[in-house]
């Protein structure tokens, strides 16, 4: 979550202290187009490629963290 907060801060100038797992991307002004850019930033920062980028509608930051974790586990298999 802290790494995601840092990416949001760098990319969208979001205060990392203002985010929590239940914060929705829409609350941060991140629409679907910007979230695609964010996912590319996450791939670069963590050094992996998403195999699955399925997020629920209006995802929370926890949804994004869960997706990252699932992809990292899948990549390690």
N, CA, C and O atoms as a CHARMM CRD file, in Angstrom:
* protein
*
  308
    1    1 UNK  N      0.83700  -1.19200   0.00000 PROA 1      0.00000
    2    1 UNK  CA     0.00000   0.00000   0.00000 PROA 1      0.00000
    3    1 UNK  C      0.88000   1.25300   0.00000 PROA 1      0.00000
    4    1 UNK  O      0.56100   2.23600  -0.66900 PROA 1      0.00000
    5    2 UNK  N      1.97300   1.22000   0.74000 PROA 2      0.00000
    6    2 UNK  CA     2.83800   2.40300   0.78400 PROA 2      0.00000
    7    2 UNK  C      3.48300   2.66500  -0.57100 PROA 2      0.00000
    8    2 UNK  O      3.64600   3.81400  -0.98000 PROA 2      0.00000
    9    3 UNK  N      3.84700   1.59300  -1.26200 PROA 3      0.00000
   10    3 UNK  CA     4.44800   1.73400  -2.59500 PROA 3      0.00000
   11    3 UNK  C      3.42900   2.32900  -3.57000 PROA 3      0.00000
   12    3 UNK  O      3.77100   3.18100  -4.39000 PROA 3      0.00000
   13    4 UNK  N      2.18900   1.87900  -3.47700 PROA 4      0.00000
   14    4 UNK  CA     1.12300   2.41900  -4.32100 PROA 4      0.00000
   15    4 UNK  C      0.90000   3.89300  -3.99600 PROA 4      0.00000
   16    4 UNK  O      0.71200   4.71000  -4.89700 PROA 4      0.00000
   17    5 UNK  N      0.92000   4.22900  -2.71500 PROA 5      0.00000
   18    5 UNK  CA     0.77600   5.63200  -2.30900 PROA 5      0.00000
   19    5 UNK  C      1.87800   6.50200  -2.89400 PROA 5      0.00000
   20    5 UNK  O      1.63000   7.63500  -3.30700 PROA 5      0.00000
   21    6 UNK  N      3.10300   5.96600  -2.92800 PROA 6      0.00000
   22    6 UNK  CA     4.22700   6.71200  -3.50300 PROA 6      0.00000
   23    6 UNK  C      4.03200   6.91600  -5.00000 PROA 6      0.00000
   24    6 UNK  O      4.32200   7.99300  -5.52100 PROA 6      0.00000
   25    7 UNK  N      3.54700   5.89700  -5.69000 PROA 7      0.00000
   26    7 UNK  CA     3.29400   6.01300  -7.13100 PROA 7      0.00000
   27    7 UNK  C      2.20000   7.04900  -7.38500 PROA 7      0.00000
   28    7 UNK  O      2.32000   7.87000  -8.29500 PROA 7      0.00000
   29    8 UNK  N      1.15000   7.01400  -6.59300 PROA 8      0.00000
   30    8 UNK  CA     0.06400   7.99100  -6.74600 PROA 8      0.00000
   31    8 UNK  C      0.56800   9.40200  -6.47900 PROA 8      0.00000
   32    8 UNK  O      0.14900  10.35300  -7.13900 PROA 8      0.00000
   33    9 UNK  N      1.45400   9.53200  -5.52300 PROA 9      0.00000
   34    9 UNK  CA     2.01500  10.84300  -5.21500 PROA 9      0.00000
   35    9 UNK  C      2.86400  11.35300  -6.38400 PROA 9      0.00000
   36    9 UNK  O      2.73000  12.50400  -6.80000 PROA 9      0.00000
   37   10 UNK  N      3.73200  10.49400  -6.90800 PROA 10     0.00000
   38   10 UNK  CA     4.60200  10.88500  -8.01900 PROA 10     0.00000
   39   10 UNK  C      3.80600  11.20600  -9.27900 PROA 10     0.00000
   40   10 UNK  O      4.08300  12.18900  -9.96500 PROA 10     0.00000
   41   11 UNK  N      2.83400  10.38500  -9.57100 PROA 11     0.00000
   42   11 UNK  CA     2.10800  10.49000 -10.84500 PROA 11     0.00000
   43   11 UNK  C      0.98700  11.52600 -10.80000 PROA 11     0.00000
   44   11 UNK  O      0.77700  12.25900 -11.76700 PROA 11     0.00000
   45   12 UNK  N      0.25800  11.58700  -9.66400 PROA 12     0.00000
   46   12 UNK  CA    -0.94900  12.41400  -9.59000 PROA 12     0.00000
   47   12 UNK  C     -0.91000  13.44000  -8.46400 PROA 12     0.00000
   48   12 UNK  O     -1.91400  14.10100  -8.19600 PROA 12     0.00000
   49   13 UNK  N      0.23400  13.58000  -7.80400 PROA 13     0.00000
   50   13 UNK  CA     0.40700  14.52900  -6.70000 PROA 13     0.00000
   51   13 UNK  C     -0.60300  14.30100  -5.57300 PROA 13     0.00000
   52   13 UNK  O     -1.09900  15.25000  -4.96600 PROA 13     0.00000
   53   14 UNK  N     -0.89800  13.02500  -5.30400 PROA 14     0.00000
   54   14 UNK  CA    -1.80400  12.64900  -4.22400 PROA 14     0.00000
   55   14 UNK  C     -0.99700  12.56000  -2.93200 PROA 14     0.00000
   56   14 UNK  O      0.07400  11.95100  -2.91400 PROA 14     0.00000
   57   15 UNK  N     -1.49100  13.15200  -1.86400 PROA 15     0.00000
   58   15 UNK  CA    -0.82900  13.08500  -0.56700 PROA 15     0.00000
   59   15 UNK  C     -0.90100  11.64500  -0.06000 PROA 15     0.00000
   60   15 UNK  O     -1.99900  11.14500   0.18700 PROA 15     0.00000
   61   16 UNK  N      0.24500  10.95900   0.10500 PROA 16     0.00000
   62   16 UNK  CA     0.23000   9.56300   0.56100 PROA 16     0.00000
   63   16 UNK  C     -0.46600   9.37200   1.91100 PROA 16     0.00000
   64   16 UNK  O     -1.01800   8.30500   2.17700 PROA 16     0.00000
   65   17 UNK  N     -0.44300  10.39200   2.75400 PROA 17     0.00000
   66   17 UNK  CA    -1.09900  10.29200   4.05600 PROA 17     0.00000
   67   17 UNK  C     -2.62000  10.33000   3.93100 PROA 17     0.00000
   68   17 UNK  O     -3.33400   9.95500   4.86100 PROA 17     0.00000
   69   18 UNK  N     -3.10400  10.77900   2.79600 PROA 18     0.00000
   70   18 UNK  CA    -4.55000  10.92700   2.60300 PROA 18     0.00000
   71   18 UNK  C     -5.19500   9.69400   2.00100 PROA 18     0.00000
   72   18 UNK  O     -6.40700   9.67400   1.78800 PROA 18     0.00000
   73   19 UNK  N     -4.40600   8.66300   1.72100 PROA 19     0.00000
   74   19 UNK  CA    -4.97500   7.46600   1.11000 PROA 19     0.00000
   75   19 UNK  C     -5.05800   6.33800   2.12100 PROA 19     0.00000
   76   19 UNK  O     -4.24600   6.23400   3.04100 PROA 19     0.00000
   77   20 UNK  N     -6.05000   5.50700   1.92400 PROA 20     0.00000
   78   20 UNK  CA    -6.23100   4.32700   2.76800 PROA 20     0.00000
   79   20 UNK  C     -6.70800   3.19300   1.87200 PROA 20     0.00000
   80   20 UNK  O     -7.07400   3.43800   0.72300 PROA 20     0.00000
   81   21 UNK  N     -6.71400   1.96900   2.36200 PROA 21     0.00000
   82   21 UNK  CA    -7.15800   0.85100   1.52900 PROA 21     0.00000
   83   21 UNK  C     -8.55000   1.02700   0.93800 PROA 21     0.00000
   84   21 UNK  O     -8.81800   0.53000  -0.15600 PROA 21     0.00000
   85   22 UNK  N     -9.43700   1.72200   1.63700 PROA 22     0.00000
   86   22 UNK  CA   -10.80400   1.86700   1.12700 PROA 22     0.00000
   87   22 UNK  C    -11.00700   3.11700   0.26800 PROA 22     0.00000
   88   22 UNK  O    -12.12800   3.39500  -0.15600 PROA 22     0.00000
   89   23 UNK  N     -9.94000   3.87100   0.00800 PROA 23     0.00000
   90   23 UNK  CA   -10.03100   5.02900  -0.88100 PROA 23     0.00000
   91   23 UNK  C    -10.24900   4.55000  -2.31000 PROA 23     0.00000
   92   23 UNK  O     -9.52800   3.68000  -2.79800 PROA 23     0.00000
   93   24 UNK  N    -11.22300   5.11000  -2.96000 PROA 24     0.00000
   94   24 UNK  CA   -11.52200   4.73100  -4.34800 PROA 24     0.00000
   95   24 UNK  C    -10.68600   5.58200  -5.29900 PROA 24     0.00000
   96   24 UNK  O    -10.42600   6.75600  -5.03500 PROA 24     0.00000
   97   25 UNK  N    -10.27100   4.97700  -6.40200 PROA 25     0.00000
   98   25 UNK  CA    -9.49400   5.71700  -7.39400 PROA 25     0.00000
   99   25 UNK  C    -10.25800   6.94900  -7.85500 PROA 25     0.00000
  100   25 UNK  O     -9.66100   8.00000  -8.08700 PROA 25     0.00000
  101   26 UNK  N    -11.57500   6.82600  -7.98800 PROA 26     0.00000
  102   26 UNK  CA   -12.38800   7.95700  -8.43600 PROA 26     0.00000
  103   26 UNK  C    -12.31400   9.12600  -7.45400 PROA 26     0.00000
  104   26 UNK  O    -12.39700  10.28400  -7.86200 PROA 26     0.00000
  105   27 UNK  N    -12.15800   8.83000  -6.16800 PROA 27     0.00000
  106   27 UNK  CA   -12.02900   9.88700  -5.16400 PROA 27     0.00000
  107   27 UNK  C    -10.73400  10.66600  -5.34700 PROA 27     0.00000
  108   27 UNK  O    -10.63200  11.82000  -4.92800 PROA 27     0.00000
  109   28 UNK  N     -9.74500  10.03000  -5.97400 PROA 28     0.00000
  110   28 UNK  CA    -8.45000  10.66400  -6.20100 PROA 28     0.00000
  111   28 UNK  C     -8.38000  11.32100  -7.57900 PROA 28     0.00000
  112   28 UNK  O     -7.35100  11.88100  -7.95900 PROA 28     0.00000
  113   29 UNK  N     -9.49000  11.24700  -8.32400 PROA 29     0.00000
  114   29 UNK  CA    -9.52700  11.83000  -9.65400 PROA 29     0.00000
  115   29 UNK  C     -8.88600  10.94900 -10.71300 PROA 29     0.00000
  116   29 UNK  O     -8.54600  11.42100 -11.79700 PROA 29     0.00000
  117   30 UNK  N     -8.72000   9.65900 -10.39700 PROA 30     0.00000
  118   30 UNK  CA    -8.11100   8.72000 -11.33400 PROA 30     0.00000
  119   30 UNK  C     -9.22400   7.98100 -12.07600 PROA 30     0.00000
  120   30 UNK  O     -9.89800   7.11800 -11.51400 PROA 30     0.00000
  121   31 UNK  N     -9.40000   8.33500 -13.34000 PROA 31     0.00000
  122   31 UNK  CA   -10.41900   7.67400 -14.15100 PROA 31     0.00000
  123   31 UNK  C     -9.81300   6.43700 -14.81400 PROA 31     0.00000
  124   31 UNK  O     -8.65700   6.09800 -14.55900 PROA 31     0.00000
  125   32 UNK  N    -10.58500   5.76800 -15.65900 PROA 32     0.00000
  126   32 UNK  CA   -10.11300   4.51800 -16.26100 PROA 32     0.00000
  127   32 UNK  C     -8.88200   4.72300 -17.13800 PROA 32     0.00000
  128   32 UNK  O     -8.00000   3.86500 -17.17000 PROA 32     0.00000
  129   33 UNK  N     -8.81000   5.83400 -17.84100 PROA 33     0.00000
  130   33 UNK  CA    -7.64500   6.09700 -18.69200 PROA 33     0.00000
  131   33 UNK  C     -6.40200   6.33400 -17.83000 PROA 33     0.00000
  132   33 UNK  O     -5.32700   5.81100 -18.12600 PROA 33     0.00000
  133   34 UNK  N     -6.55300   7.10900 -16.78500 PROA 34     0.00000
  134   34 UNK  CA    -5.42300   7.35800 -15.88900 PROA 34     0.00000
  135   34 UNK  C     -5.02600   6.10000 -15.12100 PROA 34     0.00000
  136   34 UNK  O     -3.85000   5.90200 -14.81400 PROA 34     0.00000
  137   35 UNK  N     -6.00500   5.25200 -14.81100 PROA 35     0.00000
  138   35 UNK  CA    -5.66300   4.02700 -14.08800 PROA 35     0.00000
  139   35 UNK  C     -4.81700   3.10000 -14.96300 PROA 35     0.00000
  140   35 UNK  O     -3.96400   2.37700 -14.45100 PROA 35     0.00000
  141   36 UNK  N     -5.04900   3.11700 -16.28300 PROA 36     0.00000
  142   36 UNK  CA    -4.21500   2.32400 -17.19100 PROA 36     0.00000
  143   36 UNK  C     -2.77200   2.83200 -17.14700 PROA 36     0.00000
  144   36 UNK  O     -1.83300   2.03700 -17.12500 PROA 36     0.00000
  145   37 UNK  N     -2.60100   4.14400 -17.13500 PROA 37     0.00000
  146   37 UNK  CA    -1.26100   4.72500 -17.00400 PROA 37     0.00000
  147   37 UNK  C     -0.63400   4.34100 -15.66600 PROA 37     0.00000
  148   37 UNK  O      0.55600   4.03100 -15.59600 PROA 37     0.00000
  149   38 UNK  N     -1.43900   4.36400 -14.61300 PROA 38     0.00000
  150   38 UNK  CA    -0.95600   4.01000 -13.28500 PROA 38     0.00000
  151   38 UNK  C     -0.47500   2.55400 -13.26000 PROA 38     0.00000
  152   38 UNK  O      0.54600   2.24100 -12.64800 PROA 38     0.00000
  153   39 UNK  N     -1.21800   1.67400 -13.92800 PROA 39     0.00000
  154   39 UNK  CA    -0.83400   0.26000 -13.96000 PROA 39     0.00000
  155   39 UNK  C      0.51700   0.08900 -14.65000 PROA 39     0.00000
  156   39 UNK  O      1.32900  -0.73500 -14.22800 PROA 39     0.00000
  157   40 UNK  N      0.76100   0.85700 -15.69800 PROA 40     0.00000
  158   40 UNK  CA     2.06700   0.80900 -16.36300 PROA 40     0.00000
  159   40 UNK  C      3.16800   1.29600 -15.42900 PROA 40     0.00000
  160   40 UNK  O      4.26600   0.73900 -15.41200 PROA 40     0.00000
  161   41 UNK  N      2.87500   2.33300 -14.65500 PROA 41     0.00000
  162   41 UNK  CA     3.83900   2.82300 -13.66800 PROA 41     0.00000
  163   41 UNK  C      4.12900   1.75800 -12.61400 PROA 41     0.00000
  164   41 UNK  O      5.27100   1.59800 -12.18300 PROA 41     0.00000
  165   42 UNK  N      3.09700   1.03500 -12.20400 PROA 42     0.00000
  166   42 UNK  CA     3.26300  -0.03100 -11.21300 PROA 42     0.00000
  167   42 UNK  C      4.14600  -1.13500 -11.78400 PROA 42     0.00000
  168   42 UNK  O      5.03600  -1.64300 -11.10200 PROA 42     0.00000
  169   43 UNK  N      3.89600  -1.50300 -13.03400 PROA 43     0.00000
  170   43 UNK  CA     4.73200  -2.52300 -13.67000 PROA 43     0.00000
  171   43 UNK  C      6.19600  -2.09600 -13.67800 PROA 43     0.00000
  172   43 UNK  O      7.08000  -2.88500 -13.34300 PROA 43     0.00000
  173   44 UNK  N      6.44800  -0.84900 -14.06000 PROA 44     0.00000
  174   44 UNK  CA     7.82300  -0.34700 -14.09400 PROA 44     0.00000
  175   44 UNK  C      8.44800  -0.33000 -12.70000 PROA 44     0.00000
  176   44 UNK  O      9.59900  -0.73000 -12.52200 PROA 44     0.00000
  177   45 UNK  N      7.68600   0.13500 -11.72100 PROA 45     0.00000
  178   45 UNK  CA     8.20900   0.25900 -10.36200 PROA 45     0.00000
  179   45 UNK  C      8.50000  -1.10000  -9.72800 PROA 45     0.00000
  180   45 UNK  O      9.46200  -1.24500  -8.97500 PROA 45     0.00000
  181   46 UNK  N      7.67400  -2.08500 -10.03200 PROA 46     0.00000
  182   46 UNK  CA     7.82500  -3.39300  -9.38700 PROA 46     0.00000
  183   46 UNK  C      8.49600  -4.43100 -10.28300 PROA 46     0.00000
  184   46 UNK  O      8.77500  -5.54400  -9.84000 PROA 46     0.00000
  185   47 UNK  N      8.75300  -4.07500 -11.53200 PROA 47     0.00000
  186   47 UNK  CA     9.48800  -4.95600 -12.42500 PROA 47     0.00000
  187   47 UNK  C      8.76500  -6.23000 -12.82700 PROA 47     0.00000
  188   47 UNK  O      9.36400  -7.30600 -12.84800 PROA 47     0.00000
  189   48 UNK  N      7.48000  -6.11800 -13.14500 PROA 48     0.00000
  190   48 UNK  CA     6.72300  -7.26700 -13.62600 PROA 48     0.00000
  191   48 UNK  C      5.69200  -6.77600 -14.63500 PROA 48     0.00000
  192   48 UNK  O      5.49800  -5.57100 -14.79600 PROA 48     0.00000
  193   49 UNK  N      5.04200  -7.70100 -15.30300 PROA 49     0.00000
  194   49 UNK  CA     3.99500  -7.37600 -16.26500 PROA 49     0.00000
  195   49 UNK  C      2.68500  -8.00100 -15.80300 PROA 49     0.00000
  196   49 UNK  O      2.63100  -9.18800 -15.48300 PROA 49     0.00000
  197   50 UNK  N      1.63800  -7.19500 -15.77100 PROA 50     0.00000
  198   50 UNK  CA     0.32600  -7.72200 -15.40800 PROA 50     0.00000
  199   50 UNK  C     -0.11400  -8.74800 -16.43800 PROA 50     0.00000
  200   50 UNK  O     -0.07500  -8.47700 -17.63900 PROA 50     0.00000
  201   51 UNK  N     -0.52400  -9.89800 -15.99500 PROA 51     0.00000
  202   51 UNK  CA    -1.14100 -10.89800 -16.85800 PROA 51     0.00000
  203   51 UNK  C     -2.65200 -10.70900 -16.83800 PROA 51     0.00000
  204   51 UNK  O     -3.34500 -11.03600 -17.80200 PROA 51     0.00000
  205   52 UNK  N     -3.15000 -10.18000 -15.73500 PROA 52     0.00000
  206   52 UNK  CA    -4.56700  -9.95000 -15.52700 PROA 52     0.00000
  207   52 UNK  C     -4.71500  -8.54100 -14.97400 PROA 52     0.00000
  208   52 UNK  O     -4.12300  -8.21600 -13.94500 PROA 52     0.00000
  209   53 UNK  N     -5.49100  -7.70600 -15.63700 PROA 53     0.00000
  210   53 UNK  CA    -5.70000  -6.33500 -15.16700 PROA 53     0.00000
  211   53 UNK  C     -7.16700  -6.08000 -14.85700 PROA 53     0.00000
  212   53 UNK  O     -7.63800  -4.94700 -14.95800 PROA 53     0.00000
  213   54 UNK  N     -7.89000  -7.13000 -14.48000 PROA 54     0.00000
  214   54 UNK  CA    -9.31200  -7.00000 -14.19100 PROA 54     0.00000
  215   54 UNK  C     -9.52900  -6.37400 -12.81800 PROA 54     0.00000
  216   54 UNK  O     -9.23700  -6.98000 -11.78700 PROA 54     0.00000
  217   55 UNK  N    -10.03100  -5.18300 -12.82700 PROA 55     0.00000
  218   55 UNK  CA   -10.41000  -4.50200 -11.59500 PROA 55     0.00000
  219   55 UNK  C    -11.92000  -4.32100 -11.58000 PROA 55     0.00000
  220   55 UNK  O    -12.54400  -4.19500 -12.63400 PROA 55     0.00000
  221   56 UNK  N    -12.50600  -4.30800 -10.39200 PROA 56     0.00000
  222   56 UNK  CA   -13.94300  -4.03600 -10.32800 PROA 56     0.00000
  223   56 UNK  C    -14.22600  -2.59000 -10.73900 PROA 56     0.00000
  224   56 UNK  O    -13.31900  -1.76300 -10.83200 PROA 56     0.00000
  225   57 UNK  N    -15.46500  -2.31800 -10.97500 PROA 57     0.00000
  226   57 UNK  CA   -15.87100  -0.95800 -11.27900 PROA 57     0.00000
  227   57 UNK  C    -15.60800  -0.07700 -10.06600 PROA 57     0.00000
  228   57 UNK  O    -15.90900  -0.47300  -8.94000 PROA 57     0.00000
  229   58 UNK  N    -15.05500   1.10400 -10.27600 PROA 58     0.00000
  230   58 UNK  CA   -14.72800   2.05700  -9.20800 PROA 58     0.00000
  231   58 UNK  C    -13.90900   1.37400  -8.10700 PROA 58     0.00000
  232   58 UNK  O    -14.34700   1.30800  -6.95800 PROA 58     0.00000
  233   59 UNK  N    -12.72200   0.86700  -8.45400 PROA 59     0.00000
  234   59 UNK  CA   -11.93000   0.09300  -7.49400 PROA 59     0.00000
  235   59 UNK  C    -11.36400   0.93400  -6.35000 PROA 59     0.00000
  236   59 UNK  O    -11.14600   2.13900  -6.47500 PROA 59     0.00000
  237   60 UNK  N    -11.14100   0.25300  -5.24500 PROA 60     0.00000
  238   60 UNK  CA   -10.45600   0.86300  -4.11300 PROA 60     0.00000
  239   60 UNK  C     -8.96000   0.61400  -4.27100 PROA 60     0.00000
  240   60 UNK  O     -8.53900  -0.18000  -5.11200 PROA 60     0.00000
  241   61 UNK  N     -8.17400   1.28900  -3.46600 PROA 61     0.00000
  242   61 UNK  CA    -6.73600   1.03100  -3.49100 PROA 61     0.00000
  243   61 UNK  C     -6.44500  -0.40000  -3.05800 PROA 61     0.00000
  244   61 UNK  O     -5.49000  -1.01000  -3.54000 PROA 61     0.00000
  245   62 UNK  N     -7.25700  -0.94000  -2.15600 PROA 62     0.00000
  246   62 UNK  CA    -7.06400  -2.33900  -1.75300 PROA 62     0.00000
  247   62 UNK  C     -7.31500  -3.27000  -2.92900 PROA 62     0.00000
  248   62 UNK  O     -6.62700  -4.28000  -3.07100 PROA 62     0.00000
  249   63 UNK  N     -8.28600  -2.94900  -3.77200 PROA 63     0.00000
  250   63 UNK  CA    -8.52300  -3.75000  -4.98100 PROA 63     0.00000
  251   63 UNK  C     -7.27100  -3.76000  -5.86100 PROA 63     0.00000
  252   63 UNK  O     -6.90400  -4.79800  -6.41200 PROA 63     0.00000
  253   64 UNK  N     -6.61700  -2.60400  -5.99000 PROA 64     0.00000
  254   64 UNK  CA    -5.40700  -2.51200  -6.80000 PROA 64     0.00000
  255   64 UNK  C     -4.28500  -3.33100  -6.16000 PROA 64     0.00000
  256   64 UNK  O     -3.57600  -4.06400  -6.85000 PROA 64     0.00000
  257   65 UNK  N     -4.12800  -3.20500  -4.84800 PROA 65     0.00000
  258   65 UNK  CA    -3.10100  -3.98000  -4.13600 PROA 65     0.00000
  259   65 UNK  C     -3.36100  -5.47500  -4.29200 PROA 65     0.00000
  260   65 UNK  O     -2.42900  -6.24300  -4.53000 PROA 65     0.00000
  261   66 UNK  N     -4.60800  -5.89000  -4.16100 PROA 66     0.00000
  262   66 UNK  CA    -4.95500  -7.30900  -4.32300 PROA 66     0.00000
  263   66 UNK  C     -4.63500  -7.80000  -5.73100 PROA 66     0.00000
  264   66 UNK  O     -4.15900  -8.92200  -5.90700 PROA 66     0.00000
  265   67 UNK  N     -4.89600  -6.95700  -6.73800 PROA 67     0.00000
  266   67 UNK  CA    -4.59500  -7.32300  -8.11800 PROA 67     0.00000
  267   67 UNK  C     -3.08500  -7.45600  -8.32600 PROA 67     0.00000
  268   67 UNK  O     -2.62600  -8.38400  -8.99100 PROA 67     0.00000
  269   68 UNK  N     -2.32500  -6.53200  -7.76200 PROA 68     0.00000
  270   68 UNK  CA    -0.86200  -6.60800  -7.85100 PROA 68     0.00000
  271   68 UNK  C     -0.38800  -7.90400  -7.21800 PROA 68     0.00000
  272   68 UNK  O      0.40400  -8.63700  -7.81000 PROA 68     0.00000
  273   69 UNK  N     -0.86700  -8.18700  -6.02100 PROA 69     0.00000
  274   69 UNK  CA    -0.44600  -9.39800  -5.30900 PROA 69     0.00000
  275   69 UNK  C     -0.79600 -10.65100  -6.12000 PROA 69     0.00000
  276   69 UNK  O      0.03200 -11.55100  -6.25900 PROA 69     0.00000
  277   70 UNK  N     -2.00400 -10.70800  -6.64600 PROA 70     0.00000
  278   70 UNK  CA    -2.41400 -11.88500  -7.42400 PROA 70     0.00000
  279   70 UNK  C     -1.52000 -12.07300  -8.65100 PROA 70     0.00000
  280   70 UNK  O     -1.17000 -13.20200  -8.99600 PROA 70     0.00000
  281   71 UNK  N     -1.15400 -10.98300  -9.30500 PROA 71     0.00000
  282   71 UNK  CA    -0.29400 -11.07200 -10.47700 PROA 71     0.00000
  283   71 UNK  C      1.13000 -11.47500 -10.09600 PROA 71     0.00000
  284   71 UNK  O      1.77800 -12.23300 -10.81900 PROA 71     0.00000
  285   72 UNK  N      1.61000 -10.97300  -8.97500 PROA 72     0.00000
  286   72 UNK  CA     2.95100 -11.35500  -8.52600 PROA 72     0.00000
  287   72 UNK  C      2.99900 -12.83000  -8.15800 PROA 72     0.00000
  288   72 UNK  O      3.97400 -13.51300  -8.47300 PROA 72     0.00000
  289   73 UNK  N      1.96500 -13.33000  -7.49900 PROA 73     0.00000
  290   73 UNK  CA     1.88800 -14.75200  -7.13800 PROA 73     0.00000
  291   73 UNK  C      1.82800 -15.58600  -8.41600 PROA 73     0.00000
  292   73 UNK  O      2.52000 -16.59700  -8.53100 PROA 73     0.00000
  293   74 UNK  N      1.01400 -15.17200  -9.36300 PROA 74     0.00000
  294   74 UNK  CA     0.87600 -15.87900 -10.62200 PROA 74     0.00000
  295   74 UNK  C      2.20900 -15.89200 -11.38800 PROA 74     0.00000
  296   74 UNK  O      2.56700 -16.90000 -11.99700 PROA 74     0.00000
  297   75 UNK  N      2.93000 -14.78700 -11.35300 PROA 75     0.00000
  298   75 UNK  CA     4.21600 -14.69000 -12.04700 PROA 75     0.00000
  299   75 UNK  C      5.26000 -15.59900 -11.39800 PROA 75     0.00000
  300   75 UNK  O      6.16100 -16.10200 -12.07000 PROA 75     0.00000
  301   76 UNK  N      5.12900 -15.80200 -10.08400 PROA 76     0.00000
  302   76 UNK  CA     6.07200 -16.64600  -9.36900 PROA 76     0.00000
  303   76 UNK  C      5.80200 -18.11200  -9.50600 PROA 76     0.00000
  304   76 UNK  O      6.63300 -18.93200  -9.11500 PROA 76     0.00000
  305   77 UNK  N      4.64400 -18.47400 -10.06100 PROA 77     0.00000
  306   77 UNK  CA     4.27300 -19.89100 -10.20800 PROA 77     0.00000
  307   77 UNK  C      4.98900 -20.54900 -11.35100 PROA 77     0.00000
  308   77 UNK  O      4.78600 -21.73600 -11.60600 PROA 77     0.00000
